[in-house]
Amino acid sequence: MPTSTRKSTLSKSLQHLLRMLNRLRLHNRNFSLITNTCIGGIVYHDLGLRFLSPTINCGIRDHAEFFTFCTHLRHYLSLPLDFITSQWSYPVATLHGDYGNVTVYFSHYKTREQAEDCWEKRKERVNWDNIVVLMDGDNCTPDQVAAFAALPQSHKVIFTMSQRASCACEFPLNHPDYKPTELLEYGPLHGALRWYELLDVVQFLNSGRIRRNPLAK
């Protein structure tokens, strides 16, 4: 068997094993994960959980808009999606809120009808007593990290390119092999872990504690 094939087989076996272990470790199973990218869907999928959030397979690209969305989450999730004409080949919609507009990019959906149907169904599943905010913020400035830290949700984490965390909710992606935009790709532990798993995600979901995954050297 070629070396590359053996590595691929080993990686997939390790991925499966670690995924099963994470599912056994997870106690907090009914959280609603609010995210600015499609990372939420990956986390739910890897943990074998039902999608309890509308921010699945879509993104809120403007950081300030995402902060506004999270700060006034009930308000924005009460609003209808207003689909707009854009340069993109996938649906894009605006939430016209009292605190400013928020644009949502449905990059993994083909039609407006499909995007709206999934958004509306998953809105109804939100567990308001168990909101978790996870942000891909590898290009955030220190001021934007501070704005994230000021969000009203207590259970939150932001991934950044900092060399060390400057606030209690910041997780630094300071691995020598990590590159921006690779957060959802496999990399650490011979390709068995995704890069976001530099964070001990299960520990974070269970307790809110932010610590490095001991397996991710």
N, C-alpha and C positions, 0 to 999 in steps of 0.2 A: 504494500500500500504506500503510495507517495507520501512524503512528509507533510505536504500541505493538506492532504486529505485526512491524515491522522490528527493534525491540529484542529481541523474543522470538526471532526467527530468528537474529539475531546472537549472542545469549546461547547458544542451543543449539549453534550452529556452533563457538563458542569452547569450550564445555564438551566437545564431542566432540574437538576438536583437543588441548586440554590433557590430557584423559584418555588419549589415545593417546601423547602425549609422556611423561606420567608412567609409563605402562606400559613405554615404551622405557628410561626412566631407572632403573627399579627393577631392582636386582640381587638383593636379598634377597626371594625369592619363596616360601619355605616356612616362614614364621613363623606362630606361633600367637598370635593377638591376644586378650588377655584384657581385657574391658571391663565397665564397670558399667551401660552403656546399650546401645541397639541400634546405636551408632556403628560397632561392629566389622563388622557386616554391610555397612554403607555403604562402609567403607574397602575391604573385600575386593571388593565389587561394582564400585566405581569403578576398581579396579586389575585387574579381570578375573581374580581368583584364586579357587581353591576354598576353601571354609570349613574351616579347620583348627582350629576352636575351638568349644566348646559354647556360649559366651556370645554367640550370634547371635540377634537378634530377641527378646532378653529383657533383664532388668535386675536388678541387686542394688542396691536403693535406699538401704539404710542404709550410710553410709560406713564405719562401724566394721566391719560385717559384710563389706563388700567387702575391707577391709584384712586381715581374718582369713582370708577365702577365698584371697587372693593369697599370704599368708604361708605357708599350709599347703595349697597348691594340689593337690599329689598326694593328700593325705588327703581333701580334699573331693570331688575328682573320682573317688575310689574308692567314694563313698557312693551309695546309691540315692536317687532323688527320692521324697519323701513328699508327695503332693498333698493340699492342705488345702481346706476350705470357706472361702471369703472373700467379701467384698463385691463383688469384681471379676467382670466377665463373661468373663474369660479365665483360663486355668489359673495357679495359684500353688502352689509346692512349697517344702518345707523340706528342707535338708540338715542332719541331726542329727549334728554333728561333735564330736570330743573337745575342741575349743577354743571351742565355742559354736555355736548354730544360725545358718544362713544361709538367708534367704528369697529365692527366685528368682521373678520376675514374668515370665511368658511372654506378654507383652502383644500379640504378633503371631501367636499361635496360637489356634485355635478349640477344640481338644480336648486333654485330658490325654494321650491316646494319641499325638497328633501331636507335642506338645511333648517327651514322653519319648523318642519314636523319634529325633527330630532331636538331642536332647541326647546320647543314648547313642552314636549313630553318630559324632558329631563329637568326642566324648571320645576315641574310639579313634584319631583322626587327629592328636591333639596332638603337636607336635614339641617334646619336652622340652629339646632342645638349642637351641631358638630361640623362647623365650617373650618376647613384647612386651606390656607393660601400658599401656593407654591409658585415662585416666579423665576423664569429664566432671565437673569439679569447680567449676562456676561459683558455687556457693553454699558452698564449703568455707571453713572458718575457717583462720587461720594454723596452728593446732595440727593440724588435719586435713591440711593440705598437708605439714607436717613428718612426720606419720605415714605419708603416702604416700611421701615421700622415703626413709623408713626401710625400705620393703619390700625383700625380698631380691633381687628382680629388678633387674638393672643397666640393662636396656633399657626405660625407662618414661618417660611424660610425663603431666602433669595439666594440663588447661585450666582457668584460673582467671580471675576478674574483677579481678585485681591490676593496678595500674598499672605495676609492674615485677616481674620474677621475683625471688624471694627465695631460691630454691634451684635447683640445677642441672637439676632435672627439671620445673620449672614453666614453663608457657608462658602469658603474660598476653594475654587477649583485649581489649586496650585500644584497640580501634578505635571511633571516635566513633559509628558507626552500628550497632554490634553490640548486641543485646539478649539477656539470658539466655533460655535455652531454644531459641535459634535456631542452635545449633551445626551442625545438619545441613542448614540451609536455604541456598539460594544467595543471595549478597550481593555480595562484592567483585568487582572487575574486570567491571563491568556485568552482574553475575549469572552470570559464567562459573565462579566459584569458590564452593564451600561455605565457611561461616564457619570450620569446623575447618581449612580450607586456608590460613588466616592463617599456620599452621605449614607449613613445607616438609616435608610428610608423607613424601615419597619419600626425602629426605635423612635424615630421622629413622629410617625403616625400614632404610635401607641401612647407616647408620653409628652411629645413636644420637645424632647431633648434633642439637641443638634450636636452630633458627634461624627467623627470619621468612621467609615466602615473598616473594621479591623482586617478584613480580607483584601482591601484595596490598598496595596502598598505602592 
